[in-house]
Structures are given as C-alpha cells and as structure tokens.
Amino acid sequence: MSDRNPTLPTQLDLERYVPGLITFLANKLSAGASNLYRKEFGVGIVEWRIIALLAVENNITANYICSVIGLDKALVSRTVKNLKNQQLVTLAKSKADSRHLLIALTARGTELHSHMIKVALSRETRLLEVLSQEEKETLINLLQRLNNQVAELK
C-alpha cells in the first residue's frame, strides 16, 4: 500500500517552494560574500558569521554559536581554531564552568569586523534596494517568524 497522497503534486514547483527559495537565495548570497570576503579580508563567510556574532555577543561558547547561526559543531570548532591561529579570537575557560571555552574577539578581530561590516551592510543595501521600506520591514518580520518556527519542524 502506498503512503502517497494522490492529491499532492509529484514534483516541487521550485519557483514557489519556500524552503527552496530561501536556500537558493542563501547559497547565492553566501557564495558571493565568501569570495569577496576571502579576496578583501582573508576570511570566508563562516568566519565572518562567527566574527559578526562575537561583535554582538562576546565571550560565548561554540555551542551557543551553533545554536544561533545554525552551523555544524565540527565546522564551528575548525573555524574558531582558524580564527585563533589568525589572532582574531581568544579562547578562555569559563569561570562558571571550566569545561566550557569562551570565545572572544581580539583587538585585531574587532578591527577586522569594523572593516567587514561596511561591506556586508553595503551588500545588504544593494540586495534590498528593490523593496520599499514597508516591504523590507515585512520581509524582516516574516523571516524572523520563520526562523522561530524552524524549531517546530521534525
């Protein structure tokens, strides 16, 4: 007996499938940003994401980075190690729990962030220039709601 519902389509409409549209957009944005950031700043998109998060919340754990950004723990661990080798972050044992390492930006990391954020915000401005201010606010609200809803998916 088949579990297929005969009323469901047998293929995705990739121009209307929301997870696909979000993924396609994210992949294109990430690839372009990664190439630009590597060329201009010597770090890729994953490094940038971690640096940007650390600029907002310094002295955080790798697990926290994984939960906020949605990255794989092994990837975060490798990236943090590379950032440490480049003297962009420091690692220190947590005073609250010595099993946890806290990651923080160094002065060099903070300086790199100050240069990179200008480029990142310029790219965002150019991406969103096709939307009105009201549409931008709606988009941000919808994306935040979808981001919160992801936890409900199995």
PyMOL commands that set and color helices and strands:
alter all, ss='L'
color gray80, all
select helices_A, chain A and resi 18-41+45-56+62-69+73-85+107-128+133-152
alter helices_A, ss='H'
color red, helices_A
select strands_A, chain A and resi 89-93+101-105
alter strands_A, ss='S'
color yellow, strands_A
deselect
rebuild
show_as cartoon
